[in-house]
Amino acid sequence: MFVIRKPENAQEIEQVRDIIRRIFSELHAYYALKGLKNHRLLVAVCDGNVVGFIQFKLVQSGNVRIGHIYYMGVLPEYRGRGIGTELVKCAEKELVSKGADCIIASTQRRNQPVIKIFTKLGYVVTDWDEVTHIIKSMGADVEDPYDLMWLIYDYDEVVLFKLVRKSLTSKKRVTSSGILS
Ligand SMILES: CC(C)(COP(=O)(O)OP(=O)(O)OC[C@H]1O[C@@H](n2cnc3c(N)ncnc32)[C@H](O)[C@@H]1OP(=O)(O)O)[C@@H](O)C(=O)NCCC(=O)NCCS
């Protein structure tokens, strides 16, 4: 059994730092550690220990509120039990409650566990051009993909995207190619 919640003390944040150092390459660990300073953080706790985490934030562009899911990770010995899926669900819930219109994450094409988690939760696999086009049509102040990458400070290979604002999801649909119809 595990619970997902906000970290309750400095020791739990230190446990997140340990997970980051353990599971990421030096480059990604650098960005994930930095991400702890300016993102919301949820942790997965199992038997009193932090075994996973997710970083996310809400950014405003024009009149679009973009939820961005940044780094997430689960200790290898705790993977495959649904913790990663639950971390994304909880981050999404918090972003929606804060008024997100859409949620963006990005990853490498070979990271099948991440792609599987997000597609299972209704995200489409797309690219930076397409997402820029979509959020621009929603009223975001972005001219090209670099504006968006700069805004959320993310640039990985494939983009996972989901509309979450009720008034949008009822009228518009994102197809598997990412097109807003
Ligand atoms: C991505 C990660 C957080 C997932 O955590 P998790 O707790 O194992 O996630 P879940 O148990 O909810 O689900 C993982 C899904 O990926 C699937 N999966 C696992 N390994 C896989 C693989 N090699 N190929 C395809 N799918 C795979 C699982 O079957 C599961 O899907 P299912 O629920 O349909 O069976 C974890 O693998 C991790 O920490 N990876 C290293 C860090 C990382 O890559 N983070 C993301 C980039 S920031």
The ligand as an SDF file (V2000), in Angstrom:
LIG
                    3D

 48 50  0  0  0  0  0  0  0  0999 V2000
    8.2260    6.1070  -15.2320 C   0  0  0  0  0  0  0  0  0  0  0  0
    8.0980    5.5720  -13.8270 C   0  0  0  0  0  0  0  0  0  0  0  0
    7.9190    6.7420  -12.8540 C   0  0  0  0  0  0  0  0  0  0  0  0
    6.8370    4.6810  -13.7550 C   0  0  0  0  0  0  0  0  0  0  0  0
    6.6360    4.2860  -12.4060 O   0  0  0  0  0  0  0  0  0  0  0  0
    5.7700    2.9840  -12.0300 P   0  0  0  0  0  0  0  0  0  0  0  0
    5.4080    3.1120  -10.6030 O   0  0  0  0  0  0  0  0  0  0  0  0
    6.4700    1.7560  -12.4470 O   0  0  0  0  0  0  0  0  0  0  0  0
    4.4780    3.2090  -12.9400 O   0  0  0  0  0  0  0  0  0  0  0  0
    3.1570    2.2920  -13.0370 P   0  0  0  0  0  0  0  0  0  0  0  0
    3.3460    1.0510  -12.2230 O   0  0  0  0  0  0  0  0  0  0  0  0
    1.9950    3.1460  -12.7190 O   0  0  0  0  0  0  0  0  0  0  0  0
    3.0350    1.9710  -14.5890 O   0  0  0  0  0  0  0  0  0  0  0  0
    4.1020    1.7380  -15.4320 C   0  0  0  0  0  0  0  0  0  0  0  0
    3.5210    1.2430  -16.7380 C   0  0  0  0  0  0  0  0  0  0  0  0
    4.5850    1.0720  -17.6340 O   0  0  0  0  0  0  0  0  0  0  0  0
    4.5980   -0.2620  -18.0560 C   0  0  0  0  0  0  0  0  0  0  0  0
    5.9880   -0.6210  -18.3010 N   0  0  0  0  0  0  0  0  0  0  0  0
    6.9680   -0.8360  -17.3990 C   0  0  0  0  0  0  0  0  0  0  0  0
    8.1120   -1.1240  -18.0460 N   0  0  0  0  0  0  0  0  0  0  0  0
    7.8160   -1.0870  -19.3710 C   0  0  0  0  0  0  0  0  0  0  0  0
    8.5770   -1.2810  -20.5470 C   0  0  0  0  0  0  0  0  0  0  0  0
    9.8750   -1.5860  -20.4980 N   0  0  0  0  0  0  0  0  0  0  0  0
    7.9470   -1.1590  -21.7560 N   0  0  0  0  0  0  0  0  0  0  0  0
    6.6400   -0.8610  -21.8260 C   0  0  0  0  0  0  0  0  0  0  0  0
    5.8700   -0.6410  -20.7320 N   0  0  0  0  0  0  0  0  0  0  0  0
    6.4600   -0.7630  -19.5340 C   0  0  0  0  0  0  0  0  0  0  0  0
    3.9560   -1.0480  -16.9760 C   0  0  0  0  0  0  0  0  0  0  0  0
    3.4600   -2.2810  -17.4570 O   0  0  0  0  0  0  0  0  0  0  0  0
    2.8380   -0.1140  -16.5820 C   0  0  0  0  0  0  0  0  0  0  0  0
    1.7520   -0.1490  -17.4760 O   0  0  0  0  0  0  0  0  0  0  0  0
    0.3740   -0.9480  -17.0960 P   0  0  0  0  0  0  0  0  0  0  0  0
   -0.1800   -0.3030  -15.8600 O   0  0  0  0  0  0  0  0  0  0  0  0
   -0.5010   -0.7490  -18.2730 O   0  0  0  0  0  0  0  0  0  0  0  0
    0.7970   -2.3590  -16.8560 O   0  0  0  0  0  0  0  0  0  0  0  0
    9.3110    4.7030  -13.4230 C   0  0  0  0  0  0  0  0  0  0  0  0
    9.4870    3.7200  -14.4170 O   0  0  0  0  0  0  0  0  0  0  0  0
   10.6110    5.5080  -13.2770 C   0  0  0  0  0  0  0  0  0  0  0  0
   10.8870    6.0670  -12.2280 O   0  0  0  0  0  0  0  0  0  0  0  0
   11.4040    5.5460  -14.3320 N   0  0  0  0  0  0  0  0  0  0  0  0
   12.7290    6.2400  -14.2850 C   0  0  0  0  0  0  0  0  0  0  0  0
   12.5820    7.7240  -14.2530 C   0  0  0  0  0  0  0  0  0  0  0  0
   11.8560    8.2530  -15.4580 C   0  0  0  0  0  0  0  0  0  0  0  0
   12.0370    7.7880  -16.5820 O   0  0  0  0  0  0  0  0  0  0  0  0
   10.9970    9.2480  -15.2120 N   0  0  0  0  0  0  0  0  0  0  0  0
   10.2210    9.8560  -16.2510 C   0  0  0  0  0  0  0  0  0  0  0  0
   10.9230   10.9410  -16.9480 C   0  0  0  0  0  0  0  0  0  0  0  0
   11.0110   12.3600  -15.9340 S   0  0  0  0  0  0  0  0  0  0  0  0
  1  2  1  0
  2  3  1  0
  2  4  1  0
  2 36  1  0
  4  5  1  0
  5  6  1  0
  6  7  2  0
  6  8  1  0
  6  9  1  0
  9 10  1  0
 10 11  2  0
 10 12  1  0
 10 13  1  0
 13 14  1  0
 14 15  1  0
 15 16  1  0
 15 30  1  0
 16 17  1  0
 17 18  1  0
 17 28  1  0
 18 19  1  0
 18 27  1  0
 19 20  2  0
 20 21  1  0
 21 22  1  0
 21 27  2  0
 22 23  1  0
 22 24  2  0
 24 25  1  0
 25 26  2  0
 26 27  1  0
 28 29  1  0
 28 30  1  0
 30 31  1  0
 31 32  1  0
 32 33  2  0
 32 34  1  0
 32 35  1  0
 36 37  1  0
 36 38  1  0
 38 39  2  0
 38 40  1  0
 40 41  1  0
 41 42  1  0
 42 43  1  0
 43 44  2  0
 43 45  1  0
 45 46  1  0
 46 47  1  0
 47 48  1  0
M  END
$$$$
